[in-house]
Amino acid sequence: MSVIAETECSRSGCREPQSARQVVLVGPDGTDRKRCGPYCPEHTDLLLTKLTPTYTGGGATYRIEGS
């Protein structure tokens, strides 16, 4: 893989640079379930708008790593 491809958004067909933020989906027991990204800022923001922020019991459904 070329250096250019490694710095592009990992969403299919997107050619924008990746953001430093990565979204980690968290299970109800607090364990990490899946890492999403890194995506460009636009795709990261889009993903965040589609996630429910907390479980019914109050625990977070995701966290953001990076800045």
All heavy atoms as a GROMACS GRO file, in nm:
protein
  501
    1MET      N    1   0.086  -0.118   0.000
    1MET     CA    2   0.000   0.000   0.000
    1MET      C    3   0.090   0.124   0.000
    1MET      O    4   0.187   0.130   0.072
    1MET     CB    5  -0.089  -0.004   0.123
    1MET     CG    6  -0.192   0.106   0.126
    1MET     SD    7  -0.299   0.097   0.270
    1MET     CE    8  -0.414  -0.024   0.211
    2SER      N    9   0.053   0.220  -0.077
    2SER     CA   10   0.135   0.340  -0.086
    2SER      C   11   0.113   0.429   0.037
    2SER      O   12   0.014   0.417   0.108
    2SER     CB   13   0.100   0.419  -0.212
    2SER     OG   14  -0.026   0.479  -0.196
    3VAL      N   15   0.206   0.520   0.059
    3VAL     CA   16   0.194   0.614   0.170
    3VAL      C   17   0.070   0.701   0.153
    3VAL      O   18  -0.001   0.728   0.249
    3VAL     CB   19   0.321   0.701   0.180
    3VAL    CG1   20   0.303   0.810   0.284
    3VAL    CG2   21   0.441   0.615   0.212
    4ILE      N   22   0.038   0.740   0.031
    4ILE     CA   23  -0.079   0.823   0.006
    4ILE      C   24  -0.205   0.748   0.045
    4ILE      O   25  -0.292   0.800   0.112
    4ILE     CB   26  -0.085   0.868  -0.142
    4ILE    CG1   27   0.030   0.964  -0.171
    4ILE    CG2   28  -0.218   0.933  -0.174
    4ILE    CD1   29   0.045   1.000  -0.316
    5ALA      N   30  -0.217   0.622   0.005
    5ALA     CA   31  -0.337   0.544   0.036
    5ALA      C   32  -0.354   0.525   0.187
    5ALA      O   33  -0.464   0.520   0.238
    5ALA     CB   34  -0.332   0.409  -0.033
    6GLU      N   35  -0.246   0.514   0.261
    6GLU     CA   36  -0.254   0.496   0.406
    6GLU      C   37  -0.305   0.620   0.477
    6GLU      O   38  -0.353   0.609   0.588
    6GLU     CB   39  -0.117   0.458   0.462
    6GLU     CG   40  -0.073   0.320   0.422
    6GLU     CD   41   0.066   0.288   0.467
    6GLU    OE1   42   0.140   0.378   0.511
    6GLU    OE2   43   0.103   0.170   0.458
    7THR      N   44  -0.296   0.736   0.415
    7THR     CA   45  -0.340   0.858   0.480
    7THR      C   46  -0.478   0.902   0.434
    7THR      O   47  -0.529   1.002   0.480
    7THR     CB   48  -0.240   0.973   0.456
    7THR    OG1   49  -0.230   0.998   0.316
    7THR    CG2   50  -0.104   0.941   0.513
    8GLU      N   51  -0.542   0.824   0.346
    8GLU     CA   52  -0.676   0.859   0.298
    8GLU      C   53  -0.781   0.799   0.391
    8GLU      O   54  -0.756   0.701   0.460
    8GLU     CB   55  -0.697   0.806   0.156
    8GLU     CG   56  -0.612   0.877   0.053
    8GLU     CD   57  -0.623   0.813  -0.084
    8GLU    OE1   58  -0.685   0.709  -0.098
    8GLU    OE2   59  -0.564   0.870  -0.178
    9CYS      N   60  -0.898   0.857   0.390
    9CYS     CA   61  -1.011   0.807   0.467
    9CYS      C   62  -1.036   0.661   0.430
    9CYS      O   63  -1.025   0.624   0.313
    9CYS     CB   64  -1.134   0.892   0.437
    9CYS     SG   65  -1.285   0.837   0.522
   10SER      N   66  -1.068   0.578   0.528
   10SER     CA   67  -1.089   0.436   0.500
   10SER      C   68  -1.230   0.404   0.450
   10SER      O   69  -1.261   0.289   0.424
   10SER     CB   70  -1.055   0.352   0.623
   10SER     OG   71  -1.134   0.386   0.733
   11ARG      N   72  -1.316   0.505   0.434
   11ARG     CA   73  -1.448   0.482   0.375
   11ARG      C   74  -1.429   0.459   0.225
   11ARG      O   75  -1.350   0.526   0.160
   11ARG     CB   76  -1.540   0.602   0.396
   11ARG     CG   77  -1.570   0.634   0.540
   11ARG     CD   78  -1.661   0.533   0.601
   11ARG     NE   79  -1.794   0.547   0.546
   11ARG     CZ   80  -1.903   0.522   0.612
   11ARG    NH1   81  -1.897   0.480   0.736
   11ARG    NH2   82  -2.019   0.536   0.555
   12SER      N   83  -1.501   0.367   0.169
   12SER     CA   84  -1.487   0.331   0.029
   12SER      C   85  -1.505   0.451  -0.062
   12SER      O   86  -1.606   0.521  -0.056
   12SER     CB   87  -1.589   0.224  -0.006
   12SER     OG   88  -1.578   0.188  -0.141
   13GLY      N   89  -1.406   0.476  -0.145
   13GLY     CA   90  -1.414   0.583  -0.244
   13GLY      C   91  -1.378   0.721  -0.194
   13GLY      O   92  -1.368   0.813  -0.273
   14CYS      N   93  -1.360   0.740  -0.065
   14CYS     CA   94  -1.328   0.872  -0.012
   14CYS      C   95  -1.179   0.900  -0.031
   14CYS      O   96  -1.096   0.815  -0.003
   14CYS     CB   97  -1.365   0.882   0.136
   14CYS     SG   98  -1.334   1.046   0.206
   15ARG      N   99  -1.145   1.018  -0.076
   15ARG     CA  100  -1.005   1.054  -0.100
   15ARG      C  101  -0.956   1.161  -0.002
   15ARG      O  102  -0.850   1.218  -0.021
   15ARG     CB  103  -0.988   1.105  -0.243
   15ARG     CG  104  -1.028   1.005  -0.348
   15ARG     CD  105  -0.947   0.882  -0.337
   15ARG     NE  106  -0.874   0.855  -0.459
   15ARG     CZ  107  -0.806   0.746  -0.477
   15ARG    NH1  108  -0.799   0.657  -0.383
   15ARG    NH2  109  -0.742   0.726  -0.588
   16GLU      N  110  -1.035   1.191   0.100
   16GLU     CA  111  -0.997   1.294   0.197
   16GLU      C  112  -0.896   1.239   0.299
   16GLU      O  113  -0.896   1.120   0.328
   16GLU     CB  114  -1.121   1.346   0.270
   16GLU     CG  115  -1.219   1.417   0.181
   16GLU     CD  116  -1.159   1.540   0.115
   16GLU    OE1  117  -1.092   1.619   0.186
   16GLU    OE2  118  -1.180   1.559  -0.005
   17PRO      N  119  -0.814   1.326   0.356
   17PRO     CA  120  -0.719   1.283   0.458
   17PRO      C  121  -0.791   1.234   0.583
   17PRO      O  122  -0.898   1.282   0.617
   17PRO     CB  123  -0.639   1.409   0.490
   17PRO     CG  124  -0.662   1.501   0.376
   17PRO     CD  125  -0.798   1.466   0.320
   18GLN      N  126  -0.730   1.138   0.649
   18GLN     CA  127  -0.787   1.084   0.772
   18GLN      C  128  -0.777   1.185   0.886
   18GLN      O  129  -0.683   1.262   0.893
   18GLN     CB  130  -0.712   0.958   0.815
   18GLN     CG  131  -0.732   0.843   0.722
   18GLN     CD  132  -0.646   0.724   0.760
   18GLN    OE1  133  -0.556   0.735   0.842
   18GLN    NE2  134  -0.674   0.611   0.700
   19SER      N  135  -0.873   1.179   0.974
   19SER     CA  136  -0.871   1.258   1.097
   19SER      C  137  -0.790   1.181   1.201
   19SER      O  138  -0.771   1.060   1.189
   19SER     CB  139  -1.015   1.275   1.146
   19SER     OG  140  -1.020   1.327   1.275
   20ALA      N  141  -0.745   1.248   1.304
   20ALA     CA  142  -0.674   1.180   1.413
   20ALA      C  143  -0.772   1.107   1.505
   20ALA      O  144  -0.734   1.021   1.582
   20ALA     CB  145  -0.595   1.282   1.495
   21ARG      N  146  -0.902   1.140   1.494
   21ARG     CA  147  -1.003   1.078   1.581
   21ARG      C  148  -1.040   0.939   1.531
   21ARG      O  149  -1.050   0.915   1.411
   21ARG     CB  150  -1.131   1.162   1.585
   21ARG     CG  151  -1.112   1.298   1.644
   21ARG     CD  152  -1.241   1.375   1.646
   21ARG     NE  153  -1.295   1.393   1.511
   21ARG     CZ  154  -1.417   1.437   1.485
   21ARG    NH1  155  -1.500   1.464   1.582
   21ARG    NH2  156  -1.458   1.452   1.361
   22GLN      N  157  -1.060   0.849   1.627
   22GLN     CA  158  -1.108   0.716   1.598
   22GLN      C  159  -1.221   0.686   1.696
   22GLN      O  160  -1.211   0.718   1.814
   22GLN     CB  161  -0.997   0.614   1.611
   22GLN     CG  162  -1.033   0.478   1.558
   22GLN     CD  163  -0.914   0.386   1.550
   22GLN    OE1  164  -0.823   0.394   1.631
   22GLN    NE2  165  -0.915   0.297   1.454
   23VAL      N  166  -1.330   0.627   1.648
   23VAL     CA  167  -1.445   0.596   1.732
   23VAL      C  168  -1.434   0.450   1.776
   23VAL      O  169  -1.414   0.361   1.694
   23VAL     CB  170  -1.577   0.618   1.655
   23VAL    CG1  171  -1.697   0.583   1.743
   23VAL    CG2  172  -1.586   0.763   1.608
   24VAL      N  173  -1.448   0.427   1.908
   24VAL     CA  174  -1.444   0.292   1.963
   24VAL      C  175  -1.582   0.261   2.018
   24VAL      O  176  -1.631   0.329   2.108
   24VAL     CB  177  -1.338   0.280   2.076
   24VAL    CG1  178  -1.335   0.138   2.131
   24VAL    CG2  179  -1.201   0.321   2.025
   25LEU      N  180  -1.648   0.158   1.961
   25LEU     CA  181  -1.779   0.116   2.010
   25LEU      C  182  -1.757   0.035   2.137
   25LEU      O  183  -1.671  -0.052   2.142
   25LEU     CB  184  -1.852   0.034   1.905
   25LEU     CG  185  -1.874   0.103   1.770
   25LEU    CD1  186  -1.950   0.011   1.676
   25LEU    CD2  187  -1.949   0.234   1.788
   26VAL      N  188  -1.837   0.063   2.240
   26VAL     CA  189  -1.820   0.002   2.371
   26VAL      C  190  -1.945  -0.080   2.404
   26VAL      O  191  -2.057  -0.034   2.383
   26VAL     CB  192  -1.799   0.112   2.479
   26VAL    CG1  193  -1.784   0.052   2.616
   26VAL    CG2  194  -1.678   0.197   2.443
   27GLY      N  195  -1.925  -0.201   2.456
   27GLY     CA  196  -2.036  -0.287   2.495
   27GLY      C  197  -2.099  -0.241   2.625
   27GLY      O  198  -2.043  -0.158   2.698
   28PRO      N  199  -2.215  -0.297   2.660
   28PRO     CA  200  -2.284  -0.260   2.782
   28PRO      C  201  -2.202  -0.287   2.908
   28PRO      O  202  -2.221  -0.223   3.012
   28PRO     CB  203  -2.411  -0.345   2.782
   28PRO     CG  204  -2.419  -0.413   2.652
   28PRO     CD  205  -2.289  -0.395   2.582
   29ASP      N  206  -2.108  -0.382   2.898
   29ASP     CA  207  -2.022  -0.414   3.012
   29ASP      C  208  -1.896  -0.328   3.017
   29ASP      O  209  -1.810  -0.348   3.102
   29ASP     CB  210  -1.984  -0.562   3.009
   29ASP     CG  211  -1.911  -0.602   2.882
   29ASP    OD1  212  -1.895  -0.518   2.791
   29ASP    OD2  213  -1.868  -0.719   2.873
   30GLY      N  214  -1.883  -0.232   2.924
   30GLY     CA  215  -1.770  -0.140   2.923
   30GLY      C  216  -1.650  -0.187   2.843
   30GLY      O  217  -1.550  -0.117   2.835
   31THR      N  218  -1.658  -0.305   2.781
   31THR     CA  219  -1.545  -0.354   2.702
   31THR      C  220  -1.551  -0.300   2.560
   31THR      O  221  -1.658  -0.272   2.507
   31THR     CB  222  -1.546  -0.508   2.696
   31THR    OG1  223  -1.668  -0.552   2.638
   31THR    CG2  224  -1.530  -0.569   2.835
   32ASP      N  225  -1.434  -0.284   2.500
   32ASP     CA  226  -1.426  -0.239   2.362
   32ASP      C  227  -1.481  -0.348   2.271
   32ASP      O  228  -1.446  -0.465   2.285
   32ASP     CB  229  -1.281  -0.211   2.322
   32ASP     CG  230  -1.223  -0.091   2.394
   32ASP    OD1  231  -1.294  -0.030   2.476
   32ASP    OD2  232  -1.105  -0.061   2.370
   33ARG      N  233  -1.567  -0.308   2.177
   33ARG     CA  234  -1.626  -0.404   2.084
   33ARG      C  235  -1.571  -0.389   1.943
   33ARG      O  236  -1.546  -0.487   1.876
   33ARG     CB  237  -1.779  -0.389   2.080
   33ARG     CG  238  -1.845  -0.418   2.212
   33ARG     CD  239  -1.827  -0.565   2.250
   33ARG     NE  240  -1.871  -0.594   2.383
   33ARG     CZ  241  -1.978  -0.664   2.413
   33ARG    NH1  242  -2.053  -0.712   2.318
   33ARG    NH2  243  -2.009  -0.686   2.538
   34LYS      N  244  -1.556  -0.265   1.897
   34LYS     CA  245  -1.511  -0.244   1.759
   34LYS      C  246  -1.452  -0.104   1.745
   34LYS      O  247  -1.502  -0.009   1.803
   34LYS     CB  248  -1.629  -0.259   1.663
   34LYS     CG  249  -1.592  -0.243   1.518
   34LYS     CD  250  -1.712  -0.262   1.428
   34LYS     CE  251  -1.672  -0.244   1.283
   34LYS     NZ  252  -1.785  -0.256   1.193
   35ARG      N  253  -1.346  -0.094   1.666
   35ARG     CA  254  -1.287   0.036   1.633
   35ARG      C  255  -1.334   0.075   1.494
   35ARG      O  256  -1.334  -0.006   1.402
   35ARG     CB  257  -1.135   0.029   1.633
   35ARG     CG  258  -1.081   0.009   1.771
   35ARG     CD  259  -0.928   0.013   1.774
   35ARG     NE  260  -0.886   0.007   1.911
   35ARG     CZ  261  -0.874   0.112   1.991
   35ARG    NH1  262  -0.898   0.231   1.945
   35ARG    NH2  263  -0.837   0.096   2.116
   36CYS      N  264  -1.375   0.198   1.480
   36CYS     CA  265  -1.425   0.250   1.352
   36CYS      C  266  -1.335   0.363   1.306
   36CYS      O  267  -1.312   0.458   1.378
   36CYS     CB  268  -1.568   0.301   1.367
   36CYS     SG  269  -1.683   0.178   1.425
   37GLY      N  270  -1.285   0.353   1.185
   37GLY     CA  271  -1.200   0.456   1.132
   37GLY      C  272  -1.057   0.407   1.121
   37GLY      O  273  -1.032   0.289   1.131
   38PRO      N  274  -0.965   0.497   1.100
   38PRO     CA  275  -0.987   0.641   1.100
   38PRO      C  276  -1.050   0.688   0.969
   38PRO      O  277  -1.022   0.635   0.864
   38PRO     CB  278  -0.847   0.699   1.117
   38PRO     CG  279  -0.755   0.596   1.062
   38PRO     CD  280  -0.823   0.463   1.085
   39TYR      N  281  -1.140   0.782   0.984
   39TYR     CA  282  -1.208   0.842   0.871
   39TYR      C  283  -1.171   0.990   0.863
   39TYR      O  284  -1.114   1.046   0.956
   39TYR     CB  285  -1.360   0.831   0.887
   39TYR     CG  286  -1.411   0.690   0.903
   39TYR    CD1  287  -1.499   0.658   1.006
   39TYR    CD2  288  -1.374   0.590   0.816
   39TYR    CE1  289  -1.548   0.528   1.020
   39TYR    CE2  290  -1.422   0.460   0.830
   39TYR     CZ  291  -1.509   0.430   0.932
   39TYR     OH  292  -1.556   0.304   0.947
   40CYS      N  293  -1.209   1.053   0.754
   40CYS     CA  294  -1.191   1.198   0.743
   40CYS      C  295  -1.286   1.265   0.843
   40CYS      O  296  -1.378   1.201   0.894
   40CYS     CB  297  -1.220   1.244   0.601
   40CYS     SG  298  -1.393   1.223   0.550
   41PRO      N  299  -1.265   1.393   0.876
   41PRO     CA  300  -1.353   1.459   0.972
   41PRO      C  301  -1.502   1.451   0.936
   41PRO      O  302  -1.586   1.429   1.024
   41PRO     CB  303  -1.304   1.604   0.971
   41PRO     CG  304  -1.159   1.593   0.935
   41PRO     CD  305  -1.153   1.480   0.836
   42GLU      N  306  -1.535   1.465   0.810
   42GLU     CA  307  -1.676   1.460   0.768
   42GLU      C  308  -1.739   1.323   0.797
   42GLU      O  309  -1.849   1.314   0.850
   42GLU     CB  310  -1.689   1.493   0.619
   42GLU     CG  311  -1.832   1.490   0.570
   42GLU     CD  312  -1.844   1.519   0.421
   42GLU    OE1  313  -1.747   1.565   0.358
   42GLU    OE2  314  -1.953   1.495   0.368
   43HIS      N  315  -1.668   1.214   0.763
   43HIS     CA  316  -1.723   1.081   0.786
   43HIS      C  317  -1.724   1.046   0.935
   43HIS      O  318  -1.814   0.976   0.982
   43HIS     CB  319  -1.646   0.975   0.707
   43HIS     CG  320  -1.685   0.972   0.563
   43HIS    ND1  321  -1.595   0.993   0.462
   43HIS    CD2  322  -1.805   0.951   0.504
   43HIS    CE1  323  -1.658   0.984   0.346
   43HIS    NE2  324  -1.786   0.959   0.369
   44THR      N  325  -1.628   1.096   1.012
   44THR     CA  326  -1.630   1.074   1.157
   44THR      C  327  -1.751   1.143   1.218
   44THR      O  328  -1.825   1.083   1.298
   44THR     CB  329  -1.501   1.128   1.223
   44THR    OG1  330  -1.389   1.060   1.165
   44THR    CG2  331  -1.501   1.105   1.373
   45ASP      N  332  -1.776   1.268   1.180
   45ASP     CA  333  -1.892   1.341   1.232
   45ASP      C  334  -2.023   1.273   1.191
   45ASP      O  335  -2.116   1.264   1.271
   45ASP     CB  336  -1.891   1.486   1.183
   45ASP     CG  337  -1.778   1.567   1.244
   45ASP    OD1  338  -1.722   1.524   1.348
   45ASP    OD2  339  -1.744   1.672   1.187
   46LEU      N  340  -2.030   1.222   1.068
   46LEU     CA  341  -2.149   1.153   1.022
   46LEU      C  342  -2.175   1.028   1.106
   46LEU      O  343  -2.288   1.002   1.148
   46LEU     CB  344  -2.134   1.115   0.874
   46LEU     CG  345  -2.251   1.038   0.812
   46LEU    CD1  346  -2.378   1.122   0.812
   46LEU    CD2  347  -2.215   0.996   0.671
   47LEU      N  348  -2.071   0.951   1.133
   47LEU     CA  349  -2.085   0.833   1.217
   47LEU      C  350  -2.137   0.870   1.356
   47LEU      O  351  -2.228   0.807   1.408
   47LEU     CB  352  -1.950   0.760   1.230
   47LEU     CG  353  -1.945   0.643   1.327
   47LEU    CD1  354  -2.041   0.533   1.286
   47LEU    CD2  355  -1.804   0.590   1.340
   48LEU      N  356  -2.083   0.975   1.414
   48LEU     CA  357  -2.124   1.016   1.549
   48LEU      C  358  -2.270   1.058   1.553
   48LEU      O  359  -2.338   1.036   1.654
   48LEU     CB  360  -2.035   1.129   1.600
   48LEU     CG  361  -1.888   1.089   1.626
   48LEU    CD1  362  -1.806   1.211   1.663
   48LEU    CD2  363  -1.880   0.982   1.732
   49THR      N  364  -2.324   1.115   1.445
   49THR     CA  365  -2.465   1.155   1.444
   49THR      C  366  -2.557   1.034   1.440
   49THR      O  367  -2.674   1.044   1.477
   49THR     CB  368  -2.499   1.246   1.325
   49THR    OG1  369  -2.483   1.174   1.203
   49THR    CG2  370  -2.416   1.372   1.325
   50LYS      N  371  -2.506   0.919   1.397
   50LYS     CA  372  -2.588   0.799   1.384
   50LYS      C  373  -2.583   0.708   1.507
   50LYS      O  374  -2.657   0.611   1.516
   50LYS     CB  375  -2.547   0.721   1.260
   50LYS     CG  376  -2.576   0.797   1.132
   50LYS     CD  377  -2.538   0.719   1.011
   50LYS     CE  378  -2.573   0.800   0.887
   50LYS     NZ  379  -2.583   0.718   0.770
   51LEU      N  380  -2.495   0.739   1.602
   51LEU     CA  381  -2.481   0.655   1.721
   51LEU      C  382  -2.569   0.704   1.836
   51LEU      O  383  -2.586   0.824   1.855
   51LEU     CB  384  -2.335   0.654   1.768
   51LEU     CG  385  -2.234   0.591   1.674
   51LEU    CD1  386  -2.093   0.610   1.729
   51LEU    CD2  387  -2.263   0.443   1.654
   52THR      N  388  -2.623   0.610   1.912
   52THR     CA  389  -2.694   0.643   2.035
   52THR      C  390  -2.587   0.663   2.142
   52THR      O  391  -2.503   0.574   2.161
   52THR     CB  392  -2.788   0.527   2.075
   52THR    OG1  393  -2.876   0.501   1.967
   52THR    CG2  394  -2.864   0.558   2.201
   53PRO      N  395  -2.587   0.776   2.212
   53PRO     CA  396  -2.476   0.806   2.303
   53PRO      C  397  -2.468   0.719   2.428
   53PRO      O  398  -2.359   0.692   2.477
   53PRO     CB  399  -2.497   0.952   2.341
   53PRO     CG  400  -2.635   0.986   2.300
   53PRO     CD  401  -2.680   0.886   2.200
   54THR      N  402  -2.583   0.671   2.479
   54THR     CA  403  -2.579   0.592   2.602
   54THR      C  404  -2.674   0.473   2.595
   54THR      O  405  -2.773   0.476   2.522
   54THR     CB  406  -2.618   0.675   2.727
   54THR    OG1  407  -2.748   0.729   2.706
   54THR    CG2  408  -2.519   0.787   2.754
   55TYR      N  409  -2.641   0.370   2.672
   55TYR     CA  410  -2.732   0.256   2.689
   55TYR      C  411  -2.843   0.297   2.784
   55TYR      O  412  -2.832   0.396   2.857
   55TYR     CB  413  -2.656   0.136   2.747
   55TYR     CG  414  -2.562   0.071   2.648
   55TYR    CD1  415  -2.425   0.092   2.654
   55TYR    CD2  416  -2.611  -0.011   2.548
   55TYR    CE1  417  -2.339   0.032   2.563
   55TYR    CE2  418  -2.526  -0.071   2.456
   55TYR     CZ  419  -2.391  -0.049   2.465
   55TYR     OH  420  -2.308  -0.108   2.374
   56THR      N  421  -2.950   0.219   2.787
   56THR     CA  422  -3.063   0.248   2.875
   56THR      C  423  -3.018   0.264   3.020
   56THR      O  424  -3.065   0.351   3.091
   56THR     CB  425  -3.168   0.136   2.865
   56THR    OG1  426  -3.208   0.124   2.728
   56THR    CG2  427  -3.290   0.164   2.950
   57GLY      N  428  -2.923   0.184   3.064
   57GLY     CA  429  -2.871   0.191   3.201
   57GLY      C  430  -2.777   0.307   3.226
   57GLY      O  431  -2.734   0.330   3.338
   58GLY      N  432  -2.741   0.381   3.121
   58GLY     CA  433  -2.658   0.499   3.139
   58GLY      C  434  -2.515   0.490   3.092
   58GLY      O  435  -2.445   0.589   3.087
   59GLY      N  436  -2.465   0.371   3.059
   59GLY     CA  437  -2.327   0.358   3.013
   59GLY      C  438  -2.309   0.409   2.871
   59GLY      O  439  -2.402   0.404   2.790
   60ALA      N  440  -2.191   0.459   2.842
   60ALA     CA  441  -2.161   0.512   2.708
   60ALA      C  442  -2.155   0.400   2.605
   60ALA      O  443  -2.108   0.290   2.635
   60ALA     CB  444  -2.029   0.587   2.711
   61THR      N  445  -2.202   0.427   2.484
   61THR     CA  446  -2.198   0.328   2.376
   61THR      C  447  -2.072   0.341   2.291
   61THR      O  448  -2.042   0.252   2.213
   61THR     CB  449  -2.322   0.340   2.284
   61THR    OG1  450  -2.323   0.471   2.226
   61THR    CG2  451  -2.450   0.314   2.360
   62TYR      N  452  -2.002   0.452   2.306
   62TYR     CA  453  -1.878   0.473   2.231
   62TYR      C  454  -1.790   0.573   2.302
   62TYR      O  455  -1.833   0.644   2.392
   62TYR     CB  456  -1.907   0.521   2.088
   62TYR     CG  457  -1.967   0.659   2.080
   62TYR    CD1  458  -1.887   0.772   2.073
   62TYR    CD2  459  -2.106   0.676   2.079
   62TYR    CE1  460  -1.943   0.900   2.067
   62TYR    CE2  461  -2.163   0.802   2.072
   62TYR     CZ  462  -2.080   0.913   2.067
   62TYR     OH  463  -2.135   1.038   2.059
   63ARG      N  464  -1.664   0.577   2.260
   63ARG     CA  465  -1.572   0.682   2.304
   63ARG      C  466  -1.488   0.723   2.184
   63ARG      O  467  -1.477   0.651   2.086
   63ARG     CB  468  -1.486   0.638   2.422
   63ARG     CG  469  -1.377   0.542   2.388
   63ARG     CD  470  -1.283   0.518   2.510
   63ARG     NE  471  -1.179   0.426   2.472
   63ARG     CZ  472  -1.190   0.296   2.470
   63ARG    NH1  473  -1.303   0.237   2.504
   63ARG    NH2  474  -1.089   0.220   2.431
   64ILE      N  475  -1.432   0.842   2.194
   64ILE     CA  476  -1.349   0.894   2.086
   64ILE      C  477  -1.205   0.900   2.133
   64ILE      O  478  -1.176   0.953   2.240
   64ILE     CB  479  -1.398   1.034   2.043
   64ILE    CG1  480  -1.543   1.025   1.997
   64ILE    CG2  481  -1.308   1.090   1.934
   64ILE    CD1  482  -1.607   1.158   1.974
   65GLU      N  483  -1.116   0.843   2.053
   65GLU     CA  484  -0.973   0.850   2.081
   65GLU      C  485  -0.907   0.939   1.979
   65GLU      O  486  -0.948   0.944   1.865
   65GLU     CB  487  -0.912   0.710   2.077
   65GLU     CG  488  -0.963   0.620   2.187
   65GLU     CD  489  -0.898   0.482   2.184
   65GLU    OE1  490  -0.829   0.447   2.086
   65GLU    OE2  491  -0.919   0.408   2.282
   66GLY      N  492  -0.802   1.007   2.019
   66GLY     CA  493  -0.733   1.100   1.931
   66GLY      C  494  -0.797   1.237   1.942
   66GLY      O  495  -0.893   1.258   2.015
   67SER      N  496  -0.742   1.332   1.871
   67SER     CA  497  -0.801   1.465   1.875
   67SER      C  498  -0.790   1.534   1.741
   67SER      O  499  -0.736   1.488   1.652
   67SER     CB  500  -0.734   1.550   1.981
   67SER     OG  501  -0.594   1.550   1.967
   0.00000   0.00000   0.00000
